[in-house]
Structures are given as structure tokens and as C-alpha cells.
Amino acid sequence: MARFEMNTAEIAGMGAQAIAADVYFQMGIDHSIGRHGAVDMIAAHMWFNLAAARGNRDAIRYRQEIAGEMTAAQVAEAQRQAREWMRCH
């Protein structure tokens, strides 16, 4: 299987076909550990949310785990960003 590296949401939206849930999951991992910069739990939650919506079961568990480390306002912001991303892409 090929490995795709995407560092930004703009790249994730490129192409005619939908990006696999596994790629969204990997982006959540990358943001949660700060692989490409600072740790961003809001972005990580957003990507896990998108991956979960596409059927990635691991994303459901990871999203729940990081939500426990976030404030209610942060979770709400991550959910808002996920809805906005889905609306735009």
C-alpha cells in the first residue's frame, strides 16, 4: 500500500476522489503528536472526527481519548471545524 503524506488541509482536499479514512486518521495522529510542528489537539480531534465519519474505528477511540484532555470549548471548536471542512470539501 502506498503512503501519502499531507501536511495541510488544502492538500487533503485535492483530487477527484474522496481521501481514505486512513489518511484522515494519520493526519489526526500527526497533529496529536506534533509531527509537523506544534501539537494541535483541536486539529487532531477534527481529523479523527472526519476519519470516524468515514468508518475508521481507531479514529473513534482516539477522538474519545483526546476529548478527555480537551475543554468543552475546544471540543466544540474541533467539531465546528470538522463540519466546516465537510461543507467545503
Secondary structure, DSSP 8 states (H G I E B T S, - for coil): -------SHHHHT-SSS---HHHHHHHHHHHHHTTTSS--HHHHHHHHHHHHHTT-HHHHHHHHHHHTTS-HHHHHHHHHHHHHHHHH-
